[in-house]
């Protein structure tokens, strides 16, 4: 009699969840490293009053 084949592990139909979590972990790691870099640009505060004036090009009388 011939030997029976080794049973294989069942694989899920889609590996999307695993790929997404791996991608998100990589993004978090990348962005954290970028923030901690000595060459990272210092971000302006979001609620800065002078920032609103930057968009004004004409002043109507």
BELLIN-V779535 format. One record per helix or strand. SS is the DSSP state (2 for helix, 1 for strand). FROM is the first residue (numbers start at 0). TO is the last residue. Records with the same first field share a line. If there is no record, write none. Layout:
SS=FROM-TO / FROM-TO
//
This chain:
2=15-35 / 48-53
//
